Amino acid sequence: MTEEAELPQAPESAKAVFGEYFPEAVRYAELLADAGVKRGLIGPREVPRLWERHLLNCAVLSEVVPEGVTVCDVGSGAGLPGIPLALVRPDLKITLLEPLLRRTNFLQEVVELLGLDHVTVVRGRAEEVLGSLQPVHVVTARAVAPLDRLAGWGVPLLRPYGEMLALKGDTAEEEISGARAALSKLGVVETEVLHAGEGVVDPTTTVVRVVVGESPGGVRFAAKRAKAARTSRTRRRR
């Protein structure tokens, strides 16, 4: 039996969550189960639980994302949570940021195949695009790194008063406690744990929400961002 054949039928909840974009969600699940596995972007053991653990778990993040904002999905990998979020929220402008070429190639193919005109794929690390990528309202991330390290990558990409939404597990509260000093240095003014997907996914999706003040990343990153912006302007003039 092939990996693609092992993909279970989409649950009824998926039709409600994805709405008119449900056929695109099915196509994306098929791509993950086939090309995603063959290219090493997702493990074959994940295929039977693609809907509940991956697509729906990520799609319900839309419950806590404001309307009409810009989003950067850091370390997007196979497109989680960025692509499910894009399917349920055409009002968002989403950048999928990923450093590995084989992953960005896959992401670009998916974006074109699904007709996601509001999604852009950028190859690079968060620290490399600082200053060249327009600051965003929201940074998203899933299973990328511990919160303190993740915030060091994601927070500097935010606009003033923006927020980072990190999909986490049962240790969310402990991660926040352990990262308080690092978060404070990055200009974070508020943190909280949210739960999304009540009645859709079990357990619900745990989201750590990190809100910044007027200086995302703190003083050090403000100077770094300004320097990167000047360098980018100089290159454009040439």
N, CA, C and O of each residue as an XYZ file, in Angstrom:
952
protein
N       0.851     -1.207      0.000
C       0.000      0.000      0.000
C       0.879      1.246      0.000
O       1.837      1.332      0.768
N       0.558      2.201     -0.850
C       1.361      3.418     -0.919
C       0.974      4.368      0.190
O      -0.080      4.247      0.815
N       1.900      5.356      0.422
C       1.621      6.341      1.457
C       0.344      7.117      1.162
O      -0.436      7.418      2.065
N       0.138      7.439     -0.119
C      -1.031      8.230     -0.476
C      -2.321      7.475     -0.176
O      -3.308      8.077      0.249
N      -2.320      6.147     -0.396
C      -3.509      5.332     -0.152
C      -3.862      5.287      1.328
O      -5.015      5.042      1.684
N      -2.872      5.523      2.195
C      -3.103      5.458      3.635
C      -3.770      6.718      4.179
O      -4.198      6.751      5.332
N      -3.855      7.746      3.352
C      -4.481      8.984      3.819
C      -5.962      8.738      4.092
O      -6.696      8.351      3.183
N      -6.408      8.952      5.314
C      -7.827      8.708      5.629
C      -8.736      9.751      4.985
O      -8.297     10.832      4.592
N      -9.983      9.403      4.891
C     -10.967     10.347      4.368
C     -11.072     11.533      5.324
O     -10.965     11.383      6.541
N     -11.281     12.703      4.748
C     -11.384     13.905      5.573
C     -12.591     13.822      6.503
O     -13.671     13.415      6.076
N     -12.419     14.205      7.777
C     -13.558     14.199      8.707
C     -14.565     15.284      8.348
O     -14.230     16.245      7.656
N     -15.780     15.130      8.812
C     -16.839     16.115      8.531
C     -16.461     17.503      9.021
O     -16.825     18.507      8.409
N     -15.729     17.553     10.127
C     -15.325     18.852     10.677
C     -14.465     19.640      9.706
O     -14.475     20.870      9.719
N     -13.712     18.926      8.855
C     -12.840     19.605      7.892
C     -13.669     20.376      6.858
O     -13.260     21.446      6.407
N     -14.815     19.839      6.491
C     -15.682     20.521      5.525
C     -16.196     21.834      6.107
O     -16.314     22.837      5.404
N     -16.499     21.811      7.396
C     -16.987     23.023      8.048
C     -15.876     24.052      8.210
O     -16.093     25.247      8.004
N     -14.686     23.585      8.580
C     -13.566     24.507      8.828
C     -13.066     25.143      7.532
O     -12.851     26.355      7.487
N     -12.880     24.355      6.488
C     -12.304     24.872      5.243
C     -13.345     25.456      4.289
O     -12.999     26.201      3.372
N     -14.620     25.120      4.504
C     -15.676     25.718      3.700
C     -15.479     25.529      2.208
O     -15.260     24.412      1.739
N     -15.556     26.632      1.458
C     -15.443     26.551     -0.002
C     -14.051     26.100     -0.459
O     -13.871     25.693     -1.607
N     -13.074     26.174      0.440
C     -11.713     25.757      0.097
C     -11.426     24.322      0.520
O     -10.271     23.896      0.535
N     -12.473     23.578      0.863
C     -12.296     22.184      1.258
C     -11.620     21.342      0.164
O     -10.736     20.548      0.484
N     -12.005     21.486     -1.124
C     -11.310     20.701     -2.165
C      -9.807     20.992     -2.204
O      -9.003     20.087     -2.430
N      -9.431     22.255     -1.983
C      -8.008     22.604     -1.956
C      -7.314     21.977     -0.744
O      -6.159     21.558     -0.824
N      -8.037     21.922      0.381
C      -7.471     21.295      1.578
C      -7.229     19.808      1.344
O      -6.214     19.266      1.783
N      -8.156     19.145      0.654
C      -8.001     17.727      0.320
C      -6.784     17.534     -0.584
O      -5.994     16.610     -0.392
N      -6.647     18.417     -1.568
C      -5.497     18.331     -2.491
C      -4.186     18.513     -1.734
O      -3.209     17.813     -1.998
N      -4.167     19.442     -0.805
C      -2.967     19.676     -0.003
C      -2.632     18.455      0.846
O      -1.467     18.071      0.954
N      -3.650     17.845      1.449
C      -3.436     16.629      2.240
C      -2.851     15.518      1.371
O      -1.961     14.785      1.802
N      -3.357     15.404      0.148
C      -2.849     14.388     -0.782
C      -1.390     14.654     -1.147
O      -0.584     13.729     -1.249
N      -1.067     15.921     -1.340
C       0.320     16.287     -1.671
C       1.259     15.970     -0.511
O       2.363     15.467     -0.720
N       0.818     16.265      0.711
C       1.632     15.956      1.885
C       1.854     14.452      2.012
O       2.958     13.998      2.311
N       0.790     13.689      1.782
C       0.854     12.237      1.937
C       1.694     11.569      0.859
O       2.204     10.467      1.060
N       1.839     12.225     -0.271
C       2.581     11.649     -1.393
C       3.949     12.326     -1.527
O       4.950     11.811     -1.030
N       3.988     13.477     -2.199
C       5.261     14.177     -2.421
C       5.911     14.598     -1.109
O       7.136     14.573     -0.984
N       5.092     14.987     -0.126
C       5.638     15.416      1.159
C       6.421     14.318      1.847
O       7.466     14.574      2.445
N       5.916     13.089      1.763
C       6.605     11.944      2.364
C       7.835     11.576      1.536
O       8.912     11.351      2.087
N       7.678     11.516      0.223
C       8.785     11.130     -0.662
C       9.967     12.086     -0.558
O      11.119     11.676     -0.695
N       9.674     13.373     -0.314
C      10.745     14.373     -0.223
C      11.243     14.575      1.209
O      12.080     15.441      1.466
N      10.731     13.783      2.120
C      11.201     13.851      3.497
C      10.705     15.048      4.271
O      11.327     15.444      5.256
N       9.583     15.644      3.843
C       9.043     16.814      4.532
C       8.118     16.425      5.676
O       7.881     17.206      6.597
N       7.607     15.217      5.600
C       6.708     14.727      6.656
C       6.922     13.221      6.776
O       7.109     12.535      5.771
N       6.895     12.717      7.990
C       7.131     11.290      8.191
C       5.958     10.447      7.742
O       4.812     10.872      7.887
N       6.207      9.254      7.199
C       5.110      8.391      6.740
C       4.124      8.024      7.845
O       2.950      7.776      7.572
N       4.596      7.990      9.092
C       3.699      7.648     10.198
C       2.687      8.758     10.481
O       1.683      8.540     11.159
N       2.965      9.948      9.954
C       2.043     11.068     10.168
C       0.851     11.034      9.214
O      -0.156     11.697      9.462
N       0.954     10.278      8.140
C      -0.095     10.274      7.112
C      -1.473      9.909      7.661
O      -2.437     10.606      7.345
N      -1.621      8.845      8.474
C      -2.957      8.501      8.982
C      -3.582      9.585      9.862
O      -4.801      9.620     10.024
N      -2.762     10.466     10.428
C      -3.311     11.512     11.295
C      -3.085     12.914     10.736
O      -3.041     13.895     11.479
N      -2.942     12.988      9.416
C      -2.709     14.288      8.772
C      -3.827     15.282      9.048
O      -3.560     16.450      9.330
N      -5.062     14.838      8.971
C      -6.184     15.769      9.128
C      -6.259     16.342     10.541
O      -6.220     17.558     10.728
N      -6.366     15.463     11.529
C      -6.564     15.946     12.899
C      -5.321     16.619     13.481
O      -5.407     17.702     14.060
N      -4.177     15.977     13.324
C      -2.974     16.456     13.998
C      -2.289     17.610     13.260
O      -1.571     18.403     13.870
N      -2.511     17.700     11.960
C      -1.779     18.693     11.177
C      -2.697     19.745     10.536
O      -2.635     20.915     10.912
N      -3.538     19.354      9.587
C      -4.323     20.358      8.867
C      -5.327     21.085      9.762
O      -5.354     22.315      9.801
N      -6.145     20.324     10.474
C      -7.151     20.965     11.331
C      -6.511     21.649     12.531
O      -6.921     22.739     12.930
N      -5.512     21.003     13.096
C      -4.792     21.575     14.232
C      -4.221     22.951     13.896
O      -4.168     23.835     14.751
N      -3.793     23.125     12.643
C      -3.241     24.406     12.197
C      -4.327     25.375     11.720
O      -4.237     26.579     11.960
N      -5.339     24.852     11.053
C      -6.391     25.712     10.503
C      -7.141     26.480     11.584
O      -7.543     27.623     11.366
N      -7.333     25.860     12.754
C      -8.084     26.526     13.826
C      -7.321     27.699     14.430
O      -7.882     28.470     15.209
N      -6.040     27.838     14.072
C      -5.277     29.016     14.490
C      -5.958     30.292     14.004
O      -5.779     31.364     14.583
N      -6.741     30.164     12.935
C      -7.452     31.321     12.374
C      -8.356     31.993     13.397
O      -8.675     33.174     13.262
N      -8.774     31.248     14.425
C      -9.663     31.797     15.451
C      -9.018     32.943     16.230
O      -9.715     33.800     16.773
N      -7.682     32.954     16.284
C      -6.997     33.961     17.098
C      -6.162     34.936     16.265
O      -5.417     35.744     16.819
N      -6.285     34.861     14.930
C      -5.565     35.798     14.054
C      -6.505     36.935     13.659
O      -7.597     36.679     13.151
N      -6.102     38.179     13.883
C      -6.965     39.321     13.524
C      -7.272     39.355     12.033
O      -6.598     38.697     11.240
N      -8.276     40.115     11.656
C      -8.687     40.216     10.245
C      -7.759     41.123      9.456
O      -7.272     42.138      9.955
N      -7.524     40.722      8.193
C      -6.848     41.571      7.229
C      -5.418     41.948      7.532
O      -4.955     42.998      7.088
N      -4.695     41.110      8.288
C      -3.332     41.463      8.670
C      -2.297     40.747      7.798
O      -2.632     39.851      7.023
N      -1.037     41.160      7.940
C       0.075     40.479      7.282
C       0.646     39.461      8.254
O       0.743     39.710      9.456
N       1.026     38.298      7.706
C       1.498     37.178      8.530
C       2.789     36.629      7.941
O       2.920     36.513      6.722
N       3.735     36.295      8.799
C       4.939     35.576      8.376
C       5.002     34.263      9.134
O       5.064     34.257     10.363
N       4.985     33.149      8.410
C       5.073     31.820      9.010
C       6.543     31.415      9.022
O       7.096     31.044      7.986
N       7.175     31.485     10.188
C       8.616     31.255     10.321
C       8.921     29.760     10.389
O       8.295     29.021     11.149
N       9.892     29.326      9.581
C      10.231     27.902      9.542
C       9.066     27.091      9.050
O       8.678     26.107      9.678
N       8.500     27.497      7.925
C       7.228     26.940      7.449
C       7.285     25.453      7.127
O       6.263     24.771      7.196
N       8.457     24.942      6.778
C       8.595     23.502      6.522
C       7.732     23.027      5.370
O       7.929     23.441      4.228
N       6.778     22.160      5.668
C       5.855     21.649      4.651
C       4.626     22.545      4.494
O       3.675     22.198      3.795
N       4.664     23.719      5.165
C       3.554     24.665      5.046
C       2.615     24.691      6.230
O       1.475     25.144      6.120
N       3.094     24.204      7.367
C       2.260     24.149      8.567
C       2.786     25.123      9.622
O       3.946     25.012     10.021
N       1.988     26.054     10.077
C       0.536     26.218      9.862
C       0.138     27.118      8.697
O      -1.054     27.309      8.455
N       1.113     27.680      7.964
C       0.811     28.722      6.984
C      -0.217     28.394      5.919
O      -1.095     29.210      5.637
N      -0.124     27.203      5.316
C      -1.039     26.882      4.216
C      -2.463     26.599      4.701
O      -3.404     27.131      4.111
N      -2.672     25.786      5.750
C      -4.039     25.649      6.257
C      -4.647     26.987      6.662
O      -5.832     27.230      6.432
N      -3.835     27.855      7.265
C      -4.318     29.184      7.639
C      -4.711     29.979      6.410
O      -5.730     30.670      6.413
N      -3.913     29.887      5.361
C      -4.210     30.604      4.112
C      -5.501     30.108      3.468
O      -6.239     30.888      2.867
N      -5.773     28.810      3.594
C      -6.974     28.239      2.990
C      -8.255     28.725      3.661
O      -9.284     28.883      3.004
N      -8.189     28.962      4.965
C      -9.405     29.405      5.664
C      -9.477     30.923      5.807
O     -10.514     31.460      6.198
N      -8.372     31.626      5.488
C      -8.343     33.071      5.676
C      -7.775     33.803      4.452
O      -6.636     34.268      4.482
N      -8.569     33.905      3.374
C      -8.105     34.629      2.186
C      -7.911     36.123      2.424
O      -7.365     36.819      1.568
N      -8.354     36.625      3.584
C      -8.187     38.047      3.907
C      -6.766     38.368      4.356
O      -6.402     39.540      4.454
N      -5.963     37.351      4.629
C      -4.604     37.566      5.128
C      -3.586     37.602      3.996
O      -3.786     36.976      2.955
N      -2.506     38.329      4.198
C      -1.363     38.275      3.285
C      -0.268     37.521      4.017
O       0.271     38.001      5.014
N       0.059     36.327      3.512
C       0.933     35.412      4.245
C       2.254     35.178      3.517
O       2.279     34.926      2.313
N       3.346     35.266      4.268
C       4.672     34.908      3.768
C       5.108     33.617      4.430
O       5.126     33.518      5.656
N       5.461     32.620      3.618
C       5.995     31.361      4.136
C       7.513     31.473      4.092
O       8.107     31.481      3.014
N       8.135     31.559      5.253
C       9.581     31.746      5.344
C      10.246     30.427      5.715
O       9.956     29.844      6.760
N      11.146     29.964      4.845
C      11.760     28.650      5.035
C      13.172     28.664      4.426
O      13.331     29.076      3.277
N      14.194     28.227      5.164
C      15.562     28.296      4.643
C      15.962     27.191      3.664
O      16.853     27.407      2.843
N      15.333     26.012      3.725
C      15.777     24.889      2.902
C      15.149     24.883      1.511
O      13.936     25.030      1.361
N      15.993     24.712      0.502
C      15.548     24.785     -0.889
C      14.491     23.740     -1.232
O      13.497     24.063     -1.883
N      14.690     22.496     -0.805
C      13.717     21.445     -1.166
C      12.342     21.744     -0.571
O      11.317     21.385     -1.150
N      12.327     22.400      0.584
C      11.048     22.759      1.194
C      10.414     23.956      0.482
O       9.205     23.970      0.249
N      11.224     24.958      0.136
C      10.648     26.116     -0.550
C      10.149     25.725     -1.943
O       9.165     26.284     -2.427
N      10.820     24.774     -2.585
C      10.337     24.285     -3.881
C       8.962     23.641     -3.729
O       8.062     23.885     -4.532
N       8.808     22.822     -2.699
C       7.523     22.176     -2.430
C       6.456     23.220     -2.121
O       5.345     23.149     -2.645
N       6.790     24.184     -1.276
C       5.832     25.225     -0.903
C       5.381     26.017     -2.118
O       4.195     26.312     -2.263
N       6.325     26.364     -2.998
C       5.970     27.127     -4.195
C       5.041     26.328     -5.095
O       4.093     26.874     -5.659
N       5.311     25.042     -5.228
C       4.449     24.171     -6.043
C       3.036     24.116     -5.461
O       2.055     24.193     -6.201
N       2.933     23.983     -4.141
C       1.629     23.913     -3.477
C       0.866     25.229     -3.656
O      -0.319     25.222     -3.988
N       1.540     26.340     -3.439
C       0.907     27.658     -3.562
C       0.350     27.867     -4.973
O      -0.766     28.361     -5.140
N       1.129     27.489     -5.979
C       0.679     27.645     -7.371
C      -0.449     26.682     -7.705
O      -1.417     27.058     -8.366
N      -0.325     25.444     -7.248
C      -1.338     24.423     -7.543
C      -2.683     24.758     -6.911
O      -3.734     24.521     -7.506
N      -2.644     25.314     -5.691
C      -3.882     25.630     -4.980
C      -4.400     27.035     -5.296
O      -5.468     27.426     -4.826
N      -3.643     27.786     -6.090
C      -4.081     29.131     -6.460
C      -4.127     30.105     -5.299
O      -5.041     30.924     -5.206
N      -3.147     30.019     -4.417
C      -3.117     30.885     -3.231
C      -2.405     32.198     -3.560
O      -1.227     32.374     -3.250
N      -3.137     33.109     -4.188
C      -2.548     34.370     -4.641
C      -2.127     35.287     -3.503
O      -1.342     36.213     -3.704
N      -2.646     35.029     -2.310
C      -2.311     35.877     -1.159
C      -1.155     35.312     -0.333
O      -0.905     35.753      0.789
N      -0.456     34.328     -0.909
C       0.666     33.690     -0.210
C       1.947     33.844     -1.025
O       1.950     33.628     -2.237
N       3.038     34.219     -0.352
C       4.360     34.363     -0.971
C       5.341     33.446     -0.257
O       5.333     33.349      0.970
N       6.183     32.775     -1.030
C       7.213     31.908     -0.458
C       8.557     32.629     -0.520
O       8.965     33.110     -1.577
N       9.237     32.700      0.615
C      10.551     33.342      0.686
C      11.545     32.347      1.279
O      11.296     31.753      2.328
N      12.677     32.173      0.589
C      13.708     31.297      1.126
C      14.681     32.119      1.971
O      15.229     33.121      1.511
N      14.886     31.679      3.213
C      15.824     32.369      4.085
C      15.522     32.099      5.541
O      14.470     31.562      5.887
N      16.460     32.480      6.385
C      16.262     32.401      7.822
C      15.732     33.735      8.327
O      15.940     34.772      7.697
N      15.056     33.703      9.448
C      14.464     34.925      9.995
C      15.508     36.016     10.175
O      15.259     37.176      9.846
N      16.682     35.649     10.699
C      17.715     36.644     10.957
C      18.309     37.211      9.669
O      18.882     38.300      9.672
N      18.169     36.461      8.558
C      18.713     36.919      7.274
C      17.783     37.903      6.564
O      18.253     38.769      5.825
N      16.484     37.784      6.775
C      15.528     38.633      6.055
C      15.164     39.895      6.842
O      14.390     40.727      6.368
N      15.719     40.027      8.027
C      15.456     41.201      8.856
C      15.907     42.457      8.117
O      17.077     42.587      7.755
N      14.982     43.370      7.898
C      15.305     44.594      7.183
C      14.905     44.558      5.725
O      14.585     45.598      5.150
N      14.915     43.366      5.101
C      14.489     43.253      3.703
C      13.028     42.835      3.598
O      12.340     43.181      2.638
N      12.562     42.085      4.595
C      11.155     41.692      4.633
C      10.374     42.749      5.407
O      10.759     43.130      6.513
N       9.279     43.218      4.822
C       8.455     44.217      5.509
C       7.964     43.675      6.847
O       7.464     42.551      6.898
N       8.091     44.441      7.934
C       7.582     43.979      9.224
C       6.101     43.605      9.131
O       5.336     44.255      8.418
N       5.706     42.566      9.847
C       4.344     42.037      9.743
C       3.579     42.233     11.053
O       4.163     42.493     12.105
N       2.260     42.102     10.956
C       1.409     42.203     12.143
C       1.516     40.955     13.021
O       1.481     41.035     14.249
N       1.647     39.787     12.353
C       1.613     38.508     13.071
C       2.702     37.576     12.552
O       2.879     37.429     11.343
N       3.426     36.952     13.467
C       4.357     35.870     13.136
C       3.755     34.577     13.670
O       3.302     34.527     14.813
N       3.749     33.532     12.847
C       3.280     32.223     13.291
C       4.432     31.226     13.236
O       5.380     31.400     12.470
N       4.342     30.193     14.048
C       5.371     29.152     14.049
C       4.813     27.905     14.709
O       3.943     27.973     15.577
N       5.334     26.765     14.278
C       4.884     25.490     14.843
C       6.064     24.534     14.951
O       6.741     24.248     13.963
N       6.299     24.048     16.157
C       7.330     23.021     16.393
C       8.681     23.414     15.818
O       9.394     22.571     15.273
N       9.036     24.678     15.936
C      10.300     25.151     15.367
C      11.433     25.093     16.391
O      12.516     24.592     16.092
N      11.186     25.603     17.594
C      12.231     25.683     18.618
C      11.599     26.033     19.957
O      10.424     26.396     20.008
N      12.371     25.928     21.056
C      11.869     26.416     22.357
C      11.497     27.887     22.256
O      12.030     28.611     21.416
N      10.584     28.326     23.110
C       9.995     29.655     23.003
C      11.020     30.790     23.032
O      10.906     31.742     22.260
N      12.026     30.698     23.920
C      12.989     31.794     23.992
C      13.763     31.950     22.687
O      13.991     33.071     22.231
N      14.174     30.820     22.076
C      14.903     30.871     20.813
C      13.982     31.287     19.663
O      14.358     32.080     18.801
N      12.786     30.741     19.673
C      11.808     31.074     18.643
C      11.478     32.565     18.649
O      11.386     33.191     17.593
N      11.302     33.121     19.826
C      11.008     34.550     19.937
C      12.159     35.393     19.405
O      11.937     36.448     18.812
N      13.395     34.927     19.618
C      14.562     35.649     19.108
C      14.576     35.728     17.598
O      15.122     36.673     17.029
N      13.976     34.739     16.936
C      13.871     34.757     15.475
C      12.640     35.528     15.005
O      12.717     36.344     14.087
N      11.508     35.256     15.645
C      10.240     35.773     15.145
C       9.881     37.186     15.551
O       9.371     37.954     14.735
N      10.143     37.547     16.814
C       9.729     38.866     17.323
C      10.321     40.037     16.528
O       9.602     41.002     16.268
N      11.605     39.994     16.131
C      12.155     41.120     15.385
C      11.495     41.364     14.020
O      11.655     42.436     13.437
N      10.757     40.378     13.517
C      10.074     40.531     12.227
C       8.743     41.270     12.355
O       8.114     41.600     11.350
N       8.316     41.528     13.590
C       7.012     42.135     13.828
C       7.025     43.649     13.687
O       8.053     44.303     13.863
N       5.858     44.187     13.365
C       5.629     45.619     13.464
C       5.453     45.980     14.935
O       5.175     45.106     15.756
N       5.612     47.265     15.279
C       5.299     47.662     16.650
C       3.887     47.219     17.026
O       2.951     47.376     16.243
N       3.745     46.672     18.214
C       2.479     46.186     18.778
C       1.942     44.957     18.047
O       0.757     44.637     18.144
N       2.825     44.268     17.312
C       2.437     43.026     16.656
C       2.465     41.860     17.626
O       2.746     42.038     18.811
N       2.176     40.670     17.127
C       2.128     39.503     18.005
C       2.656     38.259     17.321
O       2.507     38.088     16.112
N       3.268     37.401     18.102
C       3.718     36.101     17.626
C       2.787     35.038     18.187
O       2.493     35.033     19.382
N       2.327     34.144     17.332
C       1.444     33.053     17.731
C       2.175     31.737     17.481
O       2.368     31.329     16.336
N       2.578     31.081     18.563
C       3.350     29.852     18.459
C       2.516     28.662     18.903
O       2.002     28.633     20.021
N       2.386     27.679     18.016
C       1.654     26.464     18.369
C       2.546     25.604     19.251
O       3.638     25.203     18.850
N       2.070     25.329     20.446
C       2.859     24.597     21.432
C       2.043     23.440     22.016
O       0.877     23.247     21.672
N       2.681     22.677     22.902
C       2.002     21.543     23.533
C       1.665     21.806     24.983
O       1.397     22.940     25.380
N       1.682     20.736     25.775
C       1.285     20.814     27.184
C       2.237     21.647     28.036
O       1.874     22.083     29.129
N       3.451     21.869     27.542
C       4.446     22.576     28.349
C       4.449     24.083     28.085
O       5.405     24.772     28.442
N       3.394     24.591     27.468
C       3.350     26.013     27.088
C       3.591     26.952     28.268
O       4.393     27.881     28.174
N       2.902     26.708     29.364
C       3.045     27.572     30.541
C       4.478     27.547     31.069
O       5.034     28.586     31.424
N       5.075     26.350     31.118
C       6.451     26.225     31.601
C       7.426     26.943     30.674
O       8.384     27.564     31.135
N       7.181     26.859     29.361
C       8.051     27.549     28.407
C       7.998     29.060     28.604
O       9.019     29.744     28.535
N       6.799     29.569     28.849
C       6.655     31.010     29.091
C       7.434     31.418     30.343
O       8.144     32.424     30.339
N       7.299     30.639     31.401
C       7.988     30.936     32.654
C       9.498     30.940     32.463
O      10.192     31.813     32.983
N      10.000     29.975     31.725
C      11.431     29.868     31.497
C      11.988     30.905     30.543
O      13.192     31.159     30.522
N      11.106     31.504     29.752
C      11.563     32.443     28.722
C      11.310     33.902     29.083
O      11.593     34.786     28.275
N      10.784     34.176     30.275
C      10.373     35.552     30.615
C      11.487     36.580     30.458
O      11.263     37.659     29.911
N      12.676     36.254     30.931
C      13.792     37.204     30.856
C      14.147     37.496     29.399
O      14.345     38.650     29.019
N      14.226     36.440     28.590
C      14.558     36.612     27.171
C      13.475     37.403     26.448
O      13.780     38.254     25.614
N      12.211     37.126     26.764
C      11.096     37.820     26.127
C      11.103     39.306     26.475
O      10.829     40.153     25.625
N      11.416     39.609     27.716
C      11.459     41.007     28.152
C      12.516     41.786     27.377
O      12.273     42.924     26.974
N      13.685     41.186     27.164
C      14.759     41.838     26.415
C      14.354     42.080     24.954
O      14.864     42.992     24.303
N      13.440     41.259     24.456
C      12.986     41.381     23.065
C      11.836     42.369     22.904
O      11.279     42.508     21.815
N      11.489     43.043     23.971
C      10.431     44.057     23.894
C       9.029     43.506     24.038
O       8.057     44.176     23.690
N       8.913     42.278     24.552
C       7.597     41.660     24.745
C       6.920     42.280     25.974
O       7.533     42.414     27.033
N       5.661     42.649     25.816
C       4.929     43.300     26.908
C       3.790     42.445     27.454
O       3.227     42.759     28.502
N       3.451     41.371     26.754
C       2.326     40.535     27.200
C       2.473     39.127     26.658
O       2.860     38.944     25.504
N       2.169     38.128     27.475
C       2.141     36.738     27.015
C       0.897     36.061     27.584
O       0.450     36.384     28.684
N       0.352     35.129     26.832
C      -0.784     34.354     27.319
C      -0.892     33.047     26.551
O      -0.371     32.923     25.442
N      -1.568     32.077     27.146
C      -1.813     30.796     26.487
C      -3.269     30.751     26.056
O      -4.174     30.943     26.868
N      -3.488     30.497     24.767
C      -4.837     30.420     24.203
C      -5.115     28.986     23.752
O      -4.194     28.208     23.505
N      -6.399     28.658     23.652
C      -6.785     27.337     23.141
C      -7.789     27.533     22.005
O      -8.815     28.193     22.171
N      -7.474     26.949     20.855
C      -8.322     27.096     19.665
C      -8.834     25.730     19.212
O      -8.231     24.694     19.494
N      -9.965     25.758     18.501
C     -10.483     24.525     17.914
C     -11.397     23.709     18.806
O     -11.529     22.500     18.616
N     -12.025     24.347     19.771
C     -12.984     23.656     20.637
C     -14.078     23.019     19.783
O     -14.733     23.708     19.001
N     -14.277     21.722     19.926
C     -15.291     21.019     19.148
C     -14.818     20.597     17.765
O     -15.551     19.935     17.029
N     -13.591     20.980     17.409
C     -13.040     20.629     16.088
C     -11.898     19.635     16.242
O     -11.867     18.605     15.568
N     -10.956     19.949     17.132
C      -9.823     19.062     17.380
C      -9.774     18.701     18.862
O     -10.131     19.504     19.724
N      -9.326     17.484     19.139
C      -9.214     17.016     20.519
C      -7.862     16.307     20.677
O      -7.653     15.253     20.077
N      -6.947     16.864     21.471
C      -7.114     18.071     22.294
C      -7.130     19.336     21.438
O      -6.762     19.317     20.264
N      -7.559     20.420     22.050
C      -7.574     21.696     21.342
C      -6.139     22.138     21.051
O      -5.188     21.662     21.670
N      -6.008     23.051     20.102
C      -4.688     23.581     19.737
C      -4.238     24.607     20.768
O      -4.940     25.579     21.048
N      -3.062     24.373     21.324
C      -2.503     25.294     22.316
C      -1.636     26.331     21.612
O      -0.721     25.984     20.865
N      -1.927     27.600     21.855
C      -1.209     28.691     21.198
C      -0.630     29.631     22.246
O      -1.348     30.124     23.116
N       0.673     29.874     22.154
C       1.298     30.890     22.997
C       1.268     32.206     22.231
O       1.823     32.314     21.137
N       0.621     33.191     22.811
C       0.520     34.513     22.185
C       1.496     35.463     22.877
O       1.439     35.661     24.091
N       2.379     36.037     22.089
C       3.408     36.948     22.592
C       3.204     38.302     21.916
O       3.281     38.393     20.691
N       2.948     39.340     22.684
C       2.672     40.671     22.137
C       3.849     41.600     22.432
O       4.358     41.634     23.552
N       4.275     42.349     21.418
C       5.397     43.279     21.605
C       4.893     44.717     21.754
O       3.756     45.036     21.409
N       5.765     45.563     22.273
C       5.452     46.983     22.393
C       5.916     47.737     21.163
O       5.819     47.239     20.041
N       6.419     48.936     21.381
C       6.780     49.779     20.236
C       8.140     49.437     19.632
O       8.495     49.958     18.575
N       8.911     48.556     20.301
C      10.232     48.206     19.777
C      10.399     46.689     19.690
O      11.013     46.087     20.570
N       9.852     46.054     18.625
C       9.954     44.600     18.477
C      11.407     44.139     18.399
O      12.161     44.590     17.536
N      11.791     43.251     19.290
C      13.159     42.756     19.297
C      14.059     43.523     20.239
O      15.197     43.122     20.484
N      13.549     44.639     20.775
C      14.358     45.422     21.694
C      15.332     46.342     20.984
O      15.320     46.440     19.757
N      16.165     47.009     21.745
C      17.091     48.019     21.215
C      18.086     47.420     20.228
O      18.339     48.006     19.175
N      18.653     46.259     20.556
C      19.673     45.650     19.699
C      19.131     45.376     18.303
O      19.808     45.641     17.309
N      17.912     44.846     18.225
C      17.346     44.512     16.924
C      16.859     45.751     16.177
O      16.794     45.743     14.948
N      16.520     46.801     16.894
C      16.137     48.055     16.228
C      17.307     48.585     15.419
O      17.131     49.016     14.280
N      18.508     48.557     16.004
C      19.708     49.015     15.307
C      20.048     48.078     14.140
O      20.419     48.534     13.058
N      19.917     46.772     14.370
C      20.213     45.791     13.334
C      19.249     45.923     12.156
O      19.649     45.819     10.997
N      17.962     46.155     12.474
C      16.947     46.306     11.439
C      17.210     47.559     10.606
O      17.077     47.534      9.382
N      17.580     48.647     11.265
C      17.863     49.895     10.560
C      19.060     49.733      9.629
O      19.048     50.228      8.502
N      20.105     49.031     10.109
C      21.292     48.799      9.286
C      20.958     47.941      8.072
O      21.421     48.213      6.965
N      20.146     46.893      8.287
C      19.750     46.004      7.186
C      18.919     46.753      6.155
O      19.059     46.517      4.955
N      18.053     47.656      6.618
C      17.216     48.443      5.708
C      18.074     49.370      4.852
O      17.821     49.538      3.659
N      19.103     49.978      5.479
C      20.003     50.866      4.727
C      20.767     50.089      3.672
O      20.936     50.560      2.547
N      21.233     48.893      4.033
C      21.957     48.040      3.095
C      21.070     47.644      1.925
O      21.507     47.631      0.774
N      19.806     47.320      2.236
C      18.854     46.919      1.191
C      18.591     48.076      0.234
O      18.519     47.864     -0.977
N      18.447     49.290      0.748
C      18.215     50.465     -0.098
C      19.417     50.725     -1.000
O      19.254     51.072     -2.170
N      20.620     50.558     -0.459
C      21.849     50.781     -1.232
C      21.935     49.796     -2.384
O      22.309     50.169     -3.496
N      21.587     48.531     -2.124
C      21.630     47.519     -3.177
C      20.623     47.828     -4.272
O      20.910     47.629     -5.453
N      19.436     48.318     -3.891
C      18.407     48.636     -4.897
C      18.851     49.775     -5.802
O      18.536     49.790     -6.992
N      19.584     50.732     -5.234
C      20.057     51.874     -6.041
C      21.034     51.415     -7.107
O      21.077     51.960     -8.210
N      21.824     50.395     -6.758
C      22.777     49.848     -7.731
C      22.042     49.098     -8.818
O      22.670     48.564     -9.733
